Amino acid sequence: MFKKIILKLQPYFLILIATLALLTLIFFGQVRTHQIPSRQTMGGPTNVNSSYSISQRRAVKKSRLSAVRILSWSQEKGSVSVSSGTYFKYKDEHFVLTVHHGLLSDSCDAIQIEAADNLYSCTEVVSINPSIDYAILHVGEIPTHRPLHFPRDFVQSRNHWVKSTSVLGKLIYTGYPNTIGPVTLEGKVMGMSLDEFIYFNSYAWSGSSGSGVFNFDGKFVGYIVALDVGRTEYGYDVLENVILVTPNYKIDWSPLIKWESKR
């Protein structure tokens, strides 16, 4: 008799269990919905505004995941310099491209790379060019970041250069202006100087130098090297919305290739 009662009630028990499970899922779903996300979730590289296309969001992620901060110091002067850089890979080795003027020393002993609140050592200075104003540093792998692949992820072809430098064409960069960041900004090409710097209308400040500039195809166009300076009857002033970008073709990549071939 008792067994028959259990068999009759069994469907109701299953319905009750399924209902309780559903209510539990709804409850925890509501709790999760009203939770404030973590800083890593809100400020992470995958949290890109959905108004951009899939390919544009991919370019933004590439920019954010390759951006690093460069810390350099001088014991003699007792000062620290902060700039931005781009993490990239050539064959099996990892590197960072940054501006030379952001380095207070040309020795790796006084240079560190910061990524996702972690510090990584510069292991060797591969190339330095004070006149074009860049430095290529060898580093170990940075697990939190995704390196660009040289030369695949770099603008190379004639058509890509024409497109990337077209007036009012959109470019983006991720860097550390005023030592905050990483922050990602969008802007437009204003033109090109006679000495072949791209005039980029966006926002930058001290600390932005060395930031990698990308087109919306996700290709590395160049790096921020300076802000323009204006003069009025009241004196000189920095134009933080007129940025000079060095195209990547002005970089001599041969020391990198020679260095890697000797490994």
Buried (B, 14 or more C-beta within 10 A) or exposed (E): EEEEEEEEEEEEEEEEEEEEEEEEEEEEEEEEEEEEEEEEEEEBBEBBEEEBEEEBBBBBBBBBBBBBBBBBBEEEEEEEBBBBBBBBBBEEBBBBBBBBBBBBBEEBEBBBBBBBEEEBEBBEBBBBBEEEBBBBBBBEEBEEBBBBEBBEBBBBEEEBBEBBBEEEBBBBBBBBBEBEBBBBBBBBBBEBEEEEBBBBBBBBBBBBBBBBBBBBBBBBBBBBBBBBEEEEEEEEEBEBBBBBBBBBBBBEBEBBEEBBEEE
